[in-house]
Amino acid sequence: MKSPRWRETGRCPAAQFGPRPVSVPRWKAGKLGKEGDTGVELVADDLISRARAGDGEAFRELTEPFRRELQVHCYRMLGSVQDAEDVVQETLLAAWQGLGGFEERSSVRTWLYRIATNRCLNARRAAGRRPASAWNIPGVEPPEPSRLGEVVWLEPLPDTVLAGAPDLPPGPEARYEQTESISLAFVTALQLLPPRQLAVLILRDVLGFRAREVAGMLDSSVESVNSALKRARVSLEHRQPLAAGQPPPPPAPGSPEEDEIVARFVSAYESADLAAVIALLTDDAFVSMPPIPFEYVGRDAVGRFFGSILGSGRRFELVPARANGQPACGAYVRGADGVSHGAGLFVMALAGDRIRAMTRFDAGVLPRFGMPPSMPSR
């Protein structure tokens, strides 16, 4: 294979595969590789041949349809948007360098998932996780937390990333709806699984790959994959027990019902109406705030937490957003100088017409949602 063109141009190896605004035909997104359509196979074979000859643009065209879904996959495995982006870059670089060894016994998509999954496993074993942070909200004395959370490295995933992934149905083995499988509660529970169980559960129950395919990706046996999947399912059920009476389902994303709940929360929070905020909570409401490990469980505990925030004299402006398929709000603190400064991002999990969970992230995540660090106060 010829020398990769990044060596000719001096471009950084990983940076050469950064995302570009390209238009990818939808038929390519789902079928590049050996999927039984002669025309598609010819297109894929041509791109592979050109890429093996050192054509970086052919490689980009071959792999670009899968970038966003690989990013979502790596995010599920790692719980961090930044770590997921880094691993996707590593995956594409490894694929470029290893293209000569791709024997086309599987589709390009499956081959990329194999590389990405194993890179994620390596990242998990490296244990370079973001550490917990101390309480850092000035002028606010928090109540005693109900408990301390474990997944302090969790980050929110903007819905713009989800929208950019191809709208492909999961495989026949999948057990989870795609909206559930990207929710913050689900991603948090995944982070507490042992790495190999985590990989198997995502590949089998979320993406729907068959046991034989997963065994090939992980250089394992079908029996080992099935055993790991069984243990992962039990662990996940223990971490996400069914609540008594089962809470009502959330309203449909973007529906008038969802919009109304969010609008009521925004109005109550901006006017510092603690009673109205508490009235929106379910009895088992829950608040977490990675990387701060504090967690508050139950309406009373959550009410005390919001009381410490709203009772401090700080006044907020909230900007609607979406993360992990859920409604969210960027929070800005009004300053005496007429400028509102970014304070964080709330992501809400709804049950019926109430808020069941709220995850508060620090202001560092706002740029990922297209929000500035500060803005003129309304």
Short mmCIF file of the C-alpha atoms (twelve columns), coordinates in Angstrom:
data_MODEL
# 
_entry.id   MODEL 
# 
loop_
_atom_site.group_PDB 
_atom_site.id 
_atom_site.type_symbol 
_atom_site.label_atom_id 
_atom_site.label_alt_id 
_atom_site.label_comp_id 
_atom_site.label_asym_id 
_atom_site.label_seq_id 
_atom_site.Cartn_x 
_atom_site.Cartn_y 
_atom_site.Cartn_z 
_atom_site.pdbx_PDB_model_num 
ATOM 1   C CA . MET A 1   0.000   0.000   0.000  1 
ATOM 2   C CA . LYS A 2   1.294   3.472   -0.823 1 
ATOM 3   C CA . SER A 3   2.297   5.864   1.888  1 
ATOM 4   C CA . PRO A 4   -0.800  7.473   3.414  1 
ATOM 5   C CA . ARG A 5   -1.313  10.970  2.076  1 
ATOM 6   C CA . TRP A 6   -1.097  12.578  5.491  1 
ATOM 7   C CA . ARG A 7   2.613   11.796  5.361  1 
ATOM 8   C CA . GLU A 8   2.874   13.588  2.055  1 
ATOM 9   C CA . THR A 9   0.993   16.671  3.238  1 
ATOM 10  C CA . GLY A 10  2.267   16.765  6.823  1 
ATOM 11  C CA . ARG A 11  -1.243  16.604  8.289  1 
ATOM 12  C CA . CYS A 12  -1.714  15.113  11.740 1 
ATOM 13  C CA . PRO A 13  -2.654  11.390  11.425 1 
ATOM 14  C CA . ALA A 14  -5.801  11.624  13.519 1 
ATOM 15  C CA . ALA A 15  -6.828  15.097  12.388 1 
ATOM 16  C CA . GLN A 16  -7.009  14.063  8.746  1 
ATOM 17  C CA . PHE A 17  -10.115 12.025  9.541  1 
ATOM 18  C CA . GLY A 18  -11.923 14.813  11.392 1 
ATOM 19  C CA . PRO A 19  -15.558 15.380  10.363 1 
ATOM 20  C CA . ARG A 20  -16.329 17.432  7.286  1 
ATOM 21  C CA . PRO A 21  -19.675 18.707  6.032  1 
ATOM 22  C CA . VAL A 22  -20.213 16.011  3.412  1 
ATOM 23  C CA . SER A 23  -23.449 14.740  1.943  1 
ATOM 24  C CA . VAL A 24  -23.702 10.954  2.191  1 
ATOM 25  C CA . PRO A 25  -26.368 9.103   0.187  1 
ATOM 26  C CA . ARG A 26  -28.667 7.246   2.593  1 
ATOM 27  C CA . TRP A 27  -28.372 3.988   0.694  1 
ATOM 28  C CA . LYS A 28  -24.647 3.954   1.405  1 
ATOM 29  C CA . ALA A 29  -25.077 4.538   5.124  1 
ATOM 30  C CA . GLY A 30  -26.723 1.199   5.750  1 
ATOM 31  C CA . LYS A 31  -25.285 -1.085  3.094  1 
ATOM 32  C CA . LEU A 32  -21.625 -0.419  2.383  1 
ATOM 33  C CA . GLY A 33  -19.971 -3.796  2.381  1 
ATOM 34  C CA . LYS A 34  -21.064 -7.326  1.553  1 
ATOM 35  C CA . GLU A 35  -24.825 -7.003  1.970  1 
ATOM 36  C CA . GLY A 36  -26.079 -8.759  -1.166 1 
ATOM 37  C CA . ASP A 37  -26.660 -5.790  -3.477 1 
ATOM 38  C CA . THR A 38  -24.305 -6.040  -6.468 1 
ATOM 39  C CA . GLY A 39  -24.271 -2.293  -7.164 1 
ATOM 40  C CA . VAL A 40  -23.495 -1.485  -3.544 1 
ATOM 41  C CA . GLU A 41  -20.757 -4.111  -3.451 1 
ATOM 42  C CA . LEU A 42  -19.159 -2.623  -6.552 1 
ATOM 43  C CA . VAL A 43  -19.165 0.866   -5.002 1 
ATOM 44  C CA . ALA A 44  -17.658 -0.454  -1.772 1 
ATOM 45  C CA . ASP A 45  -15.075 -2.572  -3.589 1 
ATOM 46  C CA . ASP A 46  -14.011 0.420   -5.672 1 
ATOM 47  C CA . LEU A 47  -13.624 2.632   -2.591 1 
ATOM 48  C CA . ILE A 48  -11.687 -0.063  -0.754 1 
ATOM 49  C CA . SER A 49  -9.351  -0.558  -3.701 1 
ATOM 50  C CA . ARG A 50  -8.711  3.148   -4.037 1 
ATOM 51  C CA . ALA A 51  -8.212  3.565   -0.286 1 
ATOM 52  C CA . ARG A 52  -5.739  0.675   -0.224 1 
ATOM 53  C CA . ALA A 53  -3.819  2.487   -2.940 1 
ATOM 54  C CA . GLY A 54  -3.442  5.482   -0.615 1 
ATOM 55  C CA . ASP A 55  -6.488  7.555   -1.617 1 
ATOM 56  C CA . GLY A 56  -7.486  9.315   1.596  1 
ATOM 57  C CA . GLU A 57  -10.638 10.784  0.085  1 
ATOM 58  C CA . ALA A 58  -11.846 7.319   -0.923 1 
ATOM 59  C CA . PHE A 59  -11.241 6.135   2.635  1 
ATOM 60  C CA . ARG A 60  -13.196 9.103   3.955  1 
ATOM 61  C CA . GLU A 61  -16.102 8.339   1.633  1 
ATOM 62  C CA . LEU A 62  -15.993 4.711   2.728  1 
ATOM 63  C CA . THR A 63  -16.079 5.461   6.471  1 
ATOM 64  C CA . GLU A 64  -17.854 8.833   6.819  1 
ATOM 65  C CA . PRO A 65  -21.375 7.291   6.813  1 
ATOM 66  C CA . PHE A 66  -20.511 5.480   10.049 1 
ATOM 67  C CA . ARG A 67  -18.777 8.280   11.973 1 
ATOM 68  C CA . ARG A 68  -21.783 9.522   13.938 1 
ATOM 69  C CA . GLU A 69  -23.094 6.083   14.890 1 
ATOM 70  C CA . LEU A 70  -19.582 5.094   15.989 1 
ATOM 71  C CA . GLN A 71  -19.455 8.228   18.134 1 
ATOM 72  C CA . VAL A 72  -22.753 7.284   19.777 1 
ATOM 73  C CA . HIS A 73  -21.480 3.716   20.305 1 
ATOM 74  C CA . CYS A 74  -18.255 4.929   21.921 1 
ATOM 75  C CA . TYR A 75  -20.233 7.377   24.060 1 
ATOM 76  C CA . ARG A 76  -22.387 4.541   25.401 1 
ATOM 77  C CA . MET A 77  -19.268 2.594   26.290 1 
ATOM 78  C CA . LEU A 78  -17.329 5.478   27.847 1 
ATOM 79  C CA . GLY A 79  -19.970 7.931   29.124 1 
ATOM 80  C CA . SER A 80  -17.824 10.861  27.956 1 
ATOM 81  C CA . VAL A 81  -18.333 12.843  24.750 1 
ATOM 82  C CA . GLN A 82  -14.687 13.914  24.600 1 
ATOM 83  C CA . ASP A 83  -13.399 10.381  25.174 1 
ATOM 84  C CA . ALA A 84  -15.803 9.065   22.528 1 
ATOM 85  C CA . GLU A 85  -14.570 11.590  19.967 1 
ATOM 86  C CA . ASP A 86  -10.962 10.652  20.728 1 
ATOM 87  C CA . VAL A 87  -11.657 6.938   20.304 1 
ATOM 88  C CA . VAL A 88  -13.487 7.497   16.999 1 
ATOM 89  C CA . GLN A 89  -10.403 9.320   15.713 1 
ATOM 90  C CA . GLU A 90  -8.210  6.435   16.896 1 
ATOM 91  C CA . THR A 91  -10.581 3.969   15.252 1 
ATOM 92  C CA . LEU A 92  -10.436 5.668   11.862 1 
ATOM 93  C CA . LEU A 93  -6.668  5.989   12.024 1 
ATOM 94  C CA . ALA A 94  -6.345  2.291   12.930 1 
ATOM 95  C CA . ALA A 95  -8.724  1.374   10.096 1 
ATOM 96  C CA . TRP A 96  -6.716  3.460   7.610  1 
ATOM 97  C CA . GLN A 97  -3.463  1.872   8.708  1 
ATOM 98  C CA . GLY A 98  -4.961  -1.630  8.779  1 
ATOM 99  C CA . LEU A 99  -7.001  -1.487  5.596  1 
ATOM 100 C CA . GLY A 100 -4.629  -3.895  3.886  1 
ATOM 101 C CA . GLY A 101 -5.642  -6.558  6.383  1 
ATOM 102 C CA . PHE A 102 -9.386  -6.103  5.894  1 
ATOM 103 C CA . GLU A 103 -10.450 -9.374  4.263  1 
ATOM 104 C CA . GLU A 104 -14.065 -8.340  3.579  1 
ATOM 105 C CA . ARG A 105 -15.548 -11.344 5.358  1 
ATOM 106 C CA . SER A 106 -17.786 -8.839  7.148  1 
ATOM 107 C CA . SER A 107 -19.197 -5.451  6.162  1 
ATOM 108 C CA . VAL A 108 -17.168 -2.281  6.571  1 
ATOM 109 C CA . ARG A 109 -19.591 -1.263  9.333  1 
ATOM 110 C CA . THR A 110 -19.001 -4.443  11.345 1 
ATOM 111 C CA . TRP A 111 -15.258 -4.126  10.869 1 
ATOM 112 C CA . LEU A 112 -15.296 -0.537  12.173 1 
ATOM 113 C CA . TYR A 113 -17.416 -1.551  15.162 1 
ATOM 114 C CA . ARG A 114 -14.876 -4.247  15.975 1 
ATOM 115 C CA . ILE A 115 -12.040 -1.709  16.008 1 
ATOM 116 C CA . ALA A 116 -14.037 0.911   17.932 1 
ATOM 117 C CA . THR A 117 -15.257 -1.545  20.565 1 
ATOM 118 C CA . ASN A 118 -11.785 -2.834  21.308 1 
ATOM 119 C CA . ARG A 119 -10.391 0.687   21.442 1 
ATOM 120 C CA . CYS A 120 -13.105 1.565   23.965 1 
ATOM 121 C CA . LEU A 121 -12.200 -1.483  26.036 1 
ATOM 122 C CA . ASN A 122 -8.576  -0.347  26.046 1 
ATOM 123 C CA . ALA A 123 -9.680  3.122   27.152 1 
ATOM 124 C CA . ARG A 124 -11.794 1.653   29.953 1 
ATOM 125 C CA . ARG A 125 -8.874  -0.439  31.197 1 
ATOM 126 C CA . ALA A 126 -6.566  2.588   31.111 1 
ATOM 127 C CA . ALA A 127 -8.798  4.119   33.822 1 
ATOM 128 C CA . GLY A 128 -7.910  7.691   32.908 1 
ATOM 129 C CA . ARG A 129 -11.253 8.937   34.175 1 
ATOM 130 C CA . ARG A 130 -12.164 12.478  35.113 1 
ATOM 131 C CA . PRO A 131 -11.971 12.665  38.924 1 
ATOM 132 C CA . ALA A 132 -14.756 13.871  41.184 1 
ATOM 133 C CA . SER A 133 -14.924 17.610  41.832 1 
ATOM 134 C CA . ALA A 134 -15.579 19.435  45.078 1 
ATOM 135 C CA . TRP A 135 -18.672 21.602  45.458 1 
ATOM 136 C CA . ASN A 136 -17.909 24.731  43.425 1 
ATOM 137 C CA . ILE A 137 -21.056 26.887  43.383 1 
ATOM 138 C CA . PRO A 138 -20.140 30.172  45.108 1 
ATOM 139 C CA . GLY A 139 -22.491 31.548  47.717 1 
ATOM 140 C CA . VAL A 140 -24.473 28.308  48.013 1 
ATOM 141 C CA . GLU A 141 -24.280 25.911  50.950 1 
ATOM 142 C CA . PRO A 142 -25.653 22.544  49.763 1 
ATOM 143 C CA . PRO A 143 -27.685 20.252  52.024 1 
ATOM 144 C CA . GLU A 144 -26.261 16.898  53.034 1 
ATOM 145 C CA . PRO A 145 -26.506 14.606  49.973 1 
ATOM 146 C CA . SER A 146 -28.536 11.421  50.086 1 
ATOM 147 C CA . ARG A 147 -25.522 9.518   48.719 1 
ATOM 148 C CA . LEU A 148 -22.419 9.907   46.564 1 
ATOM 149 C CA . GLY A 149 -22.519 8.976   42.898 1 
ATOM 150 C CA . GLU A 150 -19.941 6.757   41.213 1 
ATOM 151 C CA . VAL A 151 -20.078 7.877   37.575 1 
ATOM 152 C CA . VAL A 152 -18.610 11.356  37.986 1 
ATOM 153 C CA . TRP A 153 -17.107 11.355  34.453 1 
ATOM 154 C CA . LEU A 154 -20.548 11.325  32.803 1 
ATOM 155 C CA . GLU A 155 -21.156 13.986  30.124 1 
ATOM 156 C CA . PRO A 156 -24.316 14.881  28.183 1 
ATOM 157 C CA . LEU A 157 -24.595 14.042  24.476 1 
ATOM 158 C CA . PRO A 158 -26.142 16.800  22.326 1 
ATOM 159 C CA . ASP A 159 -29.114 15.627  20.285 1 
ATOM 160 C CA . THR A 160 -27.423 17.135  17.232 1 
ATOM 161 C CA . VAL A 161 -25.033 14.159  17.333 1 
ATOM 162 C CA . LEU A 162 -27.964 11.751  17.435 1 
ATOM 163 C CA . ALA A 163 -29.612 13.573  14.549 1 
ATOM 164 C CA . GLY A 164 -26.448 13.178  12.491 1 
ATOM 165 C CA . ALA A 165 -26.334 9.402   12.929 1 
ATOM 166 C CA . PRO A 166 -28.056 7.351   10.212 1 
ATOM 167 C CA . ASP A 167 -31.611 6.356   11.084 1 
ATOM 168 C CA . LEU A 168 -31.006 2.630   10.811 1 
ATOM 169 C CA . PRO A 169 -33.134 0.032   12.623 1 
ATOM 170 C CA . PRO A 170 -31.198 -2.065  15.157 1 
ATOM 171 C CA . GLY A 171 -30.441 -5.677  14.355 1 
ATOM 172 C CA . PRO A 172 -32.893 -8.488  15.051 1 
ATOM 173 C CA . GLU A 173 -31.341 -9.271  18.445 1 
ATOM 174 C CA . ALA A 174 -31.866 -5.799  19.966 1 
ATOM 175 C CA . ARG A 175 -33.933 -5.521  23.159 1 
ATOM 176 C CA . TYR A 176 -33.841 -1.774  23.856 1 
ATOM 177 C CA . GLU A 177 -35.542 1.087   22.074 1 
ATOM 178 C CA . GLN A 178 -32.994 3.550   20.718 1 
ATOM 179 C CA . THR A 179 -34.381 6.425   22.802 1 
ATOM 180 C CA . GLU A 180 -34.018 4.396   26.003 1 
ATOM 181 C CA . SER A 181 -30.536 3.194   25.098 1 
ATOM 182 C CA . ILE A 182 -29.155 6.733   24.944 1 
ATOM 183 C CA . SER A 183 -30.888 8.157   28.040 1 
ATOM 184 C CA . LEU A 184 -28.653 9.380   30.856 1 
ATOM 185 C CA . ALA A 185 -30.056 6.779   33.261 1 
ATOM 186 C CA . PHE A 186 -29.194 3.942   30.878 1 
ATOM 187 C CA . VAL A 187 -25.735 5.273   30.005 1 
ATOM 188 C CA . THR A 188 -24.989 5.736   33.716 1 
ATOM 189 C CA . ALA A 189 -26.001 2.145   34.479 1 
ATOM 190 C CA . LEU A 190 -23.805 0.910   31.623 1 
ATOM 191 C CA . GLN A 191 -20.736 2.581   33.127 1 
ATOM 192 C CA . LEU A 192 -20.979 0.373   36.204 1 
ATOM 193 C CA . LEU A 193 -20.742 -2.889  34.254 1 
ATOM 194 C CA . PRO A 194 -17.415 -4.701  33.849 1 
ATOM 195 C CA . PRO A 195 -15.893 -3.663  30.504 1 
ATOM 196 C CA . ARG A 196 -16.424 -6.933  28.618 1 
ATOM 197 C CA . GLN A 197 -20.022 -7.304  29.840 1 
ATOM 198 C CA . LEU A 198 -20.625 -3.696  28.829 1 
ATOM 199 C CA . ALA A 199 -19.352 -4.316  25.298 1 
ATOM 200 C CA . VAL A 200 -21.381 -7.491  24.850 1 
ATOM 201 C CA . LEU A 201 -24.605 -5.954  26.132 1 
ATOM 202 C CA . ILE A 202 -24.341 -2.924  23.840 1 
ATOM 203 C CA . LEU A 203 -23.436 -4.966  20.778 1 
ATOM 204 C CA . ARG A 204 -26.163 -7.546  21.382 1 
ATOM 205 C CA . ASP A 205 -29.058 -5.814  23.155 1 
ATOM 206 C CA . VAL A 206 -28.679 -2.243  21.843 1 
ATOM 207 C CA . LEU A 207 -27.255 -2.688  18.344 1 
ATOM 208 C CA . GLY A 208 -28.649 -6.155  17.708 1 
ATOM 209 C CA . PHE A 209 -25.540 -7.894  16.397 1 
ATOM 210 C CA . ARG A 210 -25.776 -11.688 16.506 1 
ATOM 211 C CA . ALA A 211 -23.778 -13.660 19.065 1 
ATOM 212 C CA . ARG A 212 -21.505 -15.061 16.348 1 
ATOM 213 C CA . GLU A 213 -20.716 -11.548 15.081 1 
ATOM 214 C CA . VAL A 214 -19.957 -10.279 18.598 1 
ATOM 215 C CA . ALA A 215 -17.711 -13.269 19.277 1 
ATOM 216 C CA . GLY A 216 -15.741 -12.365 16.155 1 
ATOM 217 C CA . MET A 217 -15.443 -8.719  17.198 1 
ATOM 218 C CA . LEU A 218 -14.137 -9.645  20.644 1 
ATOM 219 C CA . ASP A 219 -11.997 -12.637 19.576 1 
ATOM 220 C CA . SER A 220 -14.112 -14.800 21.835 1 
ATOM 221 C CA . SER A 221 -16.464 -17.779 21.649 1 
ATOM 222 C CA . VAL A 222 -20.232 -17.696 21.280 1 
ATOM 223 C CA . GLU A 223 -20.528 -19.427 24.640 1 
ATOM 224 C CA . SER A 224 -18.403 -16.751 26.328 1 
ATOM 225 C CA . VAL A 225 -20.461 -13.989 24.713 1 
ATOM 226 C CA . ASN A 226 -23.751 -15.539 25.850 1 
ATOM 227 C CA . SER A 227 -22.436 -15.980 29.388 1 
ATOM 228 C CA . ALA A 228 -21.240 -12.362 29.579 1 
ATOM 229 C CA . LEU A 229 -24.572 -11.158 28.206 1 
ATOM 230 C CA . LYS A 230 -26.520 -13.098 30.821 1 
ATOM 231 C CA . ARG A 231 -24.451 -11.605 33.647 1 
ATOM 232 C CA . ALA A 232 -24.702 -8.103  32.191 1 
ATOM 233 C CA . ARG A 233 -28.484 -8.303  31.935 1 
ATOM 234 C CA . VAL A 234 -28.776 -9.378  35.584 1 
ATOM 235 C CA . SER A 235 -26.471 -6.566  36.736 1 
ATOM 236 C CA . LEU A 236 -28.369 -3.982  34.704 1 
ATOM 237 C CA . GLU A 237 -31.711 -5.136  36.101 1 
ATOM 238 C CA . HIS A 238 -30.354 -4.767  39.641 1 
ATOM 239 C CA . ARG A 239 -29.176 -1.234  38.899 1 
ATOM 240 C CA . GLN A 240 -32.440 -0.260  37.207 1 
ATOM 241 C CA . PRO A 241 -35.098 -2.009  39.310 1 
ATOM 242 C CA . LEU A 242 -38.700 -1.613  38.294 1 
ATOM 243 C CA . ALA A 243 -40.395 0.946   40.507 1 
ATOM 244 C CA . ALA A 244 -43.543 -0.017  42.352 1 
ATOM 245 C CA . GLY A 245 -46.546 0.667   40.184 1 
ATOM 246 C CA . GLN A 246 -44.305 1.596   37.224 1 
ATOM 247 C CA . PRO A 247 -44.105 5.342   36.543 1 
ATOM 248 C CA . PRO A 248 -46.110 6.697   33.617 1 
ATOM 249 C CA . PRO A 249 -44.159 6.988   30.350 1 
ATOM 250 C CA . PRO A 250 -42.689 10.343  29.376 1 
ATOM 251 C CA . PRO A 251 -44.423 12.428  26.733 1 
ATOM 252 C CA . ALA A 252 -43.157 12.074  23.189 1 
ATOM 253 C CA . PRO A 253 -39.980 14.086  22.456 1 
ATOM 254 C CA . GLY A 254 -40.837 17.520  21.099 1 
ATOM 255 C CA . SER A 255 -44.537 17.078  21.809 1 
ATOM 256 C CA . PRO A 256 -46.729 19.881  23.183 1 
ATOM 257 C CA . GLU A 257 -46.993 17.917  26.437 1 
ATOM 258 C CA . GLU A 258 -43.223 17.814  26.825 1 
ATOM 259 C CA . ASP A 259 -42.906 21.477  25.897 1 
ATOM 260 C CA . GLU A 260 -45.478 22.427  28.537 1 
ATOM 261 C CA . ILE A 261 -43.607 20.649  31.345 1 
ATOM 262 C CA . VAL A 262 -40.337 22.290  30.357 1 
ATOM 263 C CA . ALA A 263 -42.011 25.707  30.115 1 
ATOM 264 C CA . ARG A 264 -43.476 25.305  33.599 1 
ATOM 265 C CA . PHE A 265 -40.066 24.402  35.006 1 
ATOM 266 C CA . VAL A 266 -38.394 27.338  33.247 1 
ATOM 267 C CA . SER A 267 -41.019 29.756  34.575 1 
ATOM 268 C CA . ALA A 268 -40.773 28.414  38.131 1 
ATOM 269 C CA . TYR A 269 -36.969 28.351  38.178 1 
ATOM 270 C CA . GLU A 270 -36.487 31.792  36.640 1 
ATOM 271 C CA . SER A 271 -38.928 33.329  39.121 1 
ATOM 272 C CA . ALA A 272 -37.308 31.420  42.037 1 
ATOM 273 C CA . ASP A 273 -40.691 29.867  42.872 1 
ATOM 274 C CA . LEU A 274 -39.488 26.894  44.929 1 
ATOM 275 C CA . ALA A 275 -43.009 25.624  45.637 1 
ATOM 276 C CA . ALA A 276 -43.746 25.505  41.899 1 
ATOM 277 C CA . VAL A 277 -40.484 23.667  41.219 1 
ATOM 278 C CA . ILE A 278 -41.257 21.076  43.894 1 
ATOM 279 C CA . ALA A 279 -44.802 20.650  42.575 1 
ATOM 280 C CA . LEU A 280 -43.314 19.469  39.266 1 
ATOM 281 C CA . LEU A 281 -41.340 16.641  40.904 1 
ATOM 282 C CA . THR A 282 -42.384 13.018  41.324 1 
ATOM 283 C CA . ASP A 283 -42.229 11.498  44.799 1 
ATOM 284 C CA . ASP A 284 -39.075 9.554   43.851 1 
ATOM 285 C CA . ALA A 285 -37.374 12.495  42.122 1 
ATOM 286 C CA . PHE A 286 -33.611 12.296  41.820 1 
ATOM 287 C CA . VAL A 287 -30.826 14.849  41.223 1 
ATOM 288 C CA . SER A 288 -27.195 14.182  40.316 1 
ATOM 289 C CA . MET A 289 -24.465 16.623  39.250 1 
ATOM 290 C CA . PRO A 290 -21.323 15.061  37.735 1 
ATOM 291 C CA . PRO A 291 -18.454 15.669  38.225 1 
ATOM 292 C CA . ILE A 292 -19.637 16.670  41.723 1 
ATOM 293 C CA . PRO A 293 -20.588 13.321  43.312 1 
ATOM 294 C CA . PHE A 294 -23.566 14.630  45.347 1 
ATOM 295 C CA . GLU A 295 -26.895 12.921  44.691 1 
ATOM 296 C CA . TYR A 296 -30.306 13.740  46.181 1 
ATOM 297 C CA . VAL A 297 -33.087 11.154  46.234 1 
ATOM 298 C CA . GLY A 298 -36.774 11.832  46.890 1 
ATOM 299 C CA . ARG A 299 -38.890 14.954  46.517 1 
ATOM 300 C CA . ASP A 300 -38.004 16.322  49.961 1 
ATOM 301 C CA . ALA A 301 -34.234 15.955  49.442 1 
ATOM 302 C CA . VAL A 302 -34.404 17.396  45.933 1 
ATOM 303 C CA . GLY A 303 -36.558 20.255  47.242 1 
ATOM 304 C CA . ARG A 304 -33.922 21.083  49.853 1 
ATOM 305 C CA . PHE A 305 -31.243 21.090  47.160 1 
ATOM 306 C CA . PHE A 306 -33.157 23.476  44.903 1 
ATOM 307 C CA . GLY A 307 -34.015 25.541  47.961 1 
ATOM 308 C CA . SER A 308 -30.293 26.063  48.636 1 
ATOM 309 C CA . ILE A 309 -29.800 27.251  45.043 1 
ATOM 310 C CA . LEU A 310 -32.834 29.507  44.734 1 
ATOM 311 C CA . GLY A 311 -32.556 30.753  48.309 1 
ATOM 312 C CA . SER A 312 -29.034 32.063  47.714 1 
ATOM 313 C CA . GLY A 313 -30.307 35.149  45.899 1 
ATOM 314 C CA . ARG A 314 -28.965 34.010  42.532 1 
ATOM 315 C CA . ARG A 315 -31.413 34.528  39.680 1 
ATOM 316 C CA . PHE A 316 -31.331 32.534  36.488 1 
ATOM 317 C CA . GLU A 317 -32.188 32.584  32.825 1 
ATOM 318 C CA . LEU A 318 -32.763 29.193  31.181 1 
ATOM 319 C CA . VAL A 319 -32.144 28.411  27.510 1 
ATOM 320 C CA . PRO A 320 -33.897 25.329  26.060 1 
ATOM 321 C CA . ALA A 321 -31.741 22.534  24.611 1 
ATOM 322 C CA . ARG A 322 -31.830 18.767  24.110 1 
ATOM 323 C CA . ALA A 323 -29.407 16.099  25.325 1 
ATOM 324 C CA . ASN A 324 -29.521 12.298  25.229 1 
ATOM 325 C CA . GLY A 325 -32.958 12.423  23.634 1 
ATOM 326 C CA . GLN A 326 -34.273 14.357  26.654 1 
ATOM 327 C CA . PRO A 327 -35.280 17.987  27.275 1 
ATOM 328 C CA . ALA A 328 -32.551 20.169  28.727 1 
ATOM 329 C CA . CYS A 329 -31.891 23.780  29.712 1 
ATOM 330 C CA . GLY A 330 -28.717 25.807  29.800 1 
ATOM 331 C CA . ALA A 331 -28.628 27.801  33.055 1 
ATOM 332 C CA . TYR A 332 -27.228 31.338  33.217 1 
ATOM 333 C CA . VAL A 333 -26.832 33.452  36.361 1 
ATOM 334 C CA . ARG A 334 -27.865 37.072  35.970 1 
ATOM 335 C CA . GLY A 335 -25.060 39.456  36.869 1 
ATOM 336 C CA . ALA A 336 -25.285 42.968  38.265 1 
ATOM 337 C CA . ASP A 337 -23.515 44.194  35.124 1 
ATOM 338 C CA . GLY A 338 -26.386 43.162  32.850 1 
ATOM 339 C CA . VAL A 339 -24.559 40.038  31.696 1 
ATOM 340 C CA . SER A 340 -25.725 36.491  32.411 1 
ATOM 341 C CA . HIS A 341 -22.938 33.984  32.966 1 
ATOM 342 C CA . GLY A 342 -23.144 30.275  32.156 1 
ATOM 343 C CA . ALA A 343 -23.672 28.148  35.265 1 
ATOM 344 C CA . GLY A 344 -24.485 24.699  33.887 1 
ATOM 345 C CA . LEU A 345 -26.898 22.489  32.010 1 
ATOM 346 C CA . PHE A 346 -29.960 20.662  33.390 1 
ATOM 347 C CA . VAL A 347 -31.088 17.477  31.621 1 
ATOM 348 C CA . MET A 348 -34.561 16.252  32.611 1 
ATOM 349 C CA . ALA A 349 -36.104 12.791  32.673 1 
ATOM 350 C CA . LEU A 350 -39.898 13.027  32.621 1 
ATOM 351 C CA . ALA A 351 -42.608 10.675  33.849 1 
ATOM 352 C CA . GLY A 352 -46.084 11.611  32.737 1 
ATOM 353 C CA . ASP A 353 -46.472 15.326  33.466 1 
ATOM 354 C CA . ARG A 354 -43.766 15.412  36.145 1 
ATOM 355 C CA . ILE A 355 -39.970 15.528  36.370 1 
ATOM 356 C CA . ARG A 356 -38.539 12.290  37.708 1 
ATOM 357 C CA . ALA A 357 -34.814 13.005  37.412 1 
ATOM 358 C CA . MET A 358 -32.567 15.990  36.841 1 
ATOM 359 C CA . THR A 359 -28.867 15.820  36.001 1 
ATOM 360 C CA . ARG A 360 -26.946 19.045  36.419 1 
ATOM 361 C CA . PHE A 361 -23.683 19.420  34.473 1 
ATOM 362 C CA . ASP A 362 -21.171 22.219  34.884 1 
ATOM 363 C CA . ALA A 363 -20.828 25.162  32.507 1 
ATOM 364 C CA . GLY A 364 -18.011 23.508  30.593 1 
ATOM 365 C CA . VAL A 365 -20.514 21.504  28.532 1 
ATOM 366 C CA . LEU A 366 -22.409 24.551  27.198 1 
ATOM 367 C CA . PRO A 367 -20.235 25.119  24.081 1 
ATOM 368 C CA . ARG A 368 -21.121 21.616  22.839 1 
ATOM 369 C CA . PHE A 369 -24.730 22.782  22.731 1 
ATOM 370 C CA . GLY A 370 -23.935 25.968  20.832 1 
ATOM 371 C CA . MET A 371 -24.332 28.107  23.944 1 
ATOM 372 C CA . PRO A 372 -21.938 30.967  24.780 1 
ATOM 373 C CA . PRO A 373 -20.140 31.264  28.129 1 
ATOM 374 C CA . SER A 374 -22.072 34.492  28.767 1 
ATOM 375 C CA . MET A 375 -24.784 36.602  27.156 1 
ATOM 376 C CA . PRO A 376 -26.687 39.855  27.746 1 
ATOM 377 C CA . SER A 377 -29.375 39.466  30.379 1 
ATOM 378 C CA . ARG A 378 -32.961 39.588  29.169 1 
# 
